[in-house]
Amino acid sequence: ADYLAPGPHAVGSATFTFVDTSRITPASGPCAEQASRTLVTEVWFPATSPGGAFLDASRAPYPLVAHSHGLSDYRTGEAYLAQHLASWGYVVASPDFPLTNLFNIGCVRLADIQNQPGDVSFMIDSVLVTFGDAIDTTRIGASGLSYGGTTTLLVTYHPELRDERIKAAFPIAPGGCMYTRRFFASAEAPMLLLAGSGDQLVPYRQNAKRPFNAAHAP
């Protein structure tokens, strides 16, 4: 019950469209290549009133959590988690990834996961510009579900794709069978990994357990 109890803050949300003109969206199926990457992003935050559109700046700065949705999911798929964190004083931002979101199901491209860490970093850049001093830039974390959990591991620990601003990771049921101690050698961000031992889609023993054992403590 303690974990489920909402925090002291009212929760608000807003939708933003961030466009990264420095990177392309590859062609996939019937969808042609795009010259940029468009990230429709939902942001939840401690608000001045329940459901409000105004951040409560009186208690800022707040830590930021960059959340990544799963394959064929979308930015609000884990709204229940984002709203809960916002009630406890976090700002949570979650984008629709261009080629793995439910709204673009006909153009899904699994290999575009290599571009999703860059999407997370660009979203963080954009949120910091949008919210300014309301975000504590020394307290940025990443979370994600399933394919988004894999993205979270990449953007936090990958030697080339990682964003050094991310200080903690919360992958949920990630695809993780490929991760070894060598993968985690260049980053030491603490990890909290959530998974179910009965998961039939992303089996626990081959996925969640491997990166958890390979990563640095804590």
N, C-alpha and C positions, 0 to 999 in steps of 0.2 A: 504493500500500500504506500510506503514511503516513496518508492521509485515512481509510482503512478501519479502521485499528488502533483497538481500544477503548482508552479512557482508563484511569486508575488507580483509578477508583471502582467499587465494586459498585453494581448498579442495582436499585432497588425500585420498586414502583408501588402505587397505591391508587385506588379509585373513590369519588367523592363526588357527591352530588346537591345542586346549588345552585338555589334557587328565587327568582327576581326577581319580587316581588309588585307592583312599581311599573309594570310594562309588560305588555301583553296579548300573547297569541299569536293572530293573526287566524284567522278561519275559512278553511278551504281544502278544497275538494271535499267529501268526506263528513265532514270533521272540523269540529266546532263551535269557535267562539271560546273561548279559555281566558283566565281572568282574570289569569294570570301566565305567566312563561316558565321552564320547567324545563330545566336544563342538567345532564345526567348527564355528569360530567367525569372523565377519566382523568388522573392526575398521576404522572409518573415523576421519580425523584430519586436523588441519591447516597445509598446505603443502608449500613447497618452490616454487611450480609451480602448475598450475591447472592440476588435475588428477595425480599428482606426487606421488611417493612412499616414499618420504622423508618428515618427519615432520619438520616444521619450528621451530627449537629450539631457535631461537633468541628472541621469545616472550613467551617462556615457563617460568613457569609451567602453564598448562591449567587445568581447571576443567574437570572432567570425568562424563559422563552420561552412566549408564548401562541400555540398552534398551531390553525389553522382547517382542518377537513376540506373536501373537495370536495363537489360535488353528488352526492347519493345515495352518499355515503361515510359514515364514522362515526368516532368519536373515536380508535379504535385503528388506523385505516387506515394511518397513517404511524408506527406504533410503532417500526419499525426506525430511523427518524430520531430519535425521542424517546429511545429507549434509548441510542443512540450519544451524543447530547448529554449525557444524564445521566451517562454513564460519564466524561465530561470535566468534570463539575462544574456542570451546569446542572439546574435544575428546569424541567420541561416540562409544561404543562397543556393539555388539548385537550377541548372539550365536544362533545356531540351537539347540533347546532343543531336547534331544534324542528321546522322545516318543510323542511329540506333534507337530513336524514339518511336513511340506507338503511333503518333500522328503521321509519320512518314514510313509506315510499315512496308509499302511497296518498294522502297529504295534501301532497305536495310543492307548494310555492308559491315560484316563482323570485323574485318581488318581495320576499319576506321578507329578501332580502339587505340591505335597508335597515335591518333590525333587528339584523343580526348584529354590526356594530361595537359596539352597545350590549351584546350578549351577551358579547363579548370583554372589554369593560371591567368588566362585572359579575363575570365569572369571575376577572379579575385581583383585583378587590376581595375576592372570597371566598377566593381562594388566599392573599392577604396576611393575612387574618384567621386562616385555618386554620394557616398555617405561621409566622406571626409574624416574629420576628427572624431566622429562617433564610433569608429572602429579602432580597436587596439591592435596595431599592426604587429605587436610582439606575441599575440595570442591568436594564431590562425590554425585551425585544424581541418581535417578532411574526413568525410564519411561517405559511404556508398553501399548499395545493395547489389549483390550478385555481380553482373557485368560492371556495375558501378563500384562494387567492392574491389574488383580487379583494377579498375581505373584508379581507385584510391591508393592501392598499393603502388601502382606505377608512378603517380604524381608525388608520392611521399618518399619512395625509396629508390626508384630506378636511377642508376648513375648518370644518365644523360637527360631523362625526361622529368626528373623530380623538380619540385619547386621548393627551394630551401626555406621559404617563409612558413611552410607547413610544419608545425611543431608536434603534432600528434595525429594518429590515424585511427579510425573506427570503421574497418571493413566488416560488412554484414554478409555472411554466406558467400564469400568471394570465390571466383574461379582462381585457384592458386596452386594447381598441381605442378606448375613449371618453376616455382620459386625455390631457390636454394640459399644457403648461407652467403654465397658469393653475391647474390642479388642484393642482399641487405648490408653489404660490407661498407658502403659509402655514406650511409645515413643511420642515425640513431634515434629517430623520433619514436617515443613510446607508442605502443599499439594496444588497443582493446579490440579483440576480435570476437564477434558474436556469430554463432552457427548452431544448427540443430543436428543432433546425431542421427536423426531419421530422414535427413534431406535426401530425396530420391533424384533430384535434378542436378544438384551440385554436391556429390557425396562428401561427407564430412572428412573421412579419413584421408582421401586423396587431395582434398582442396583446402579447407580451412585449417586442418591440423598441420599441414606442411609449412605454410608461411609462419604460423604461430610458433612452431618449434625452431624455425630457421632465423627468425628475427632476434635482434638484441633485446634483452630485458631492459626496462620493465615492459 
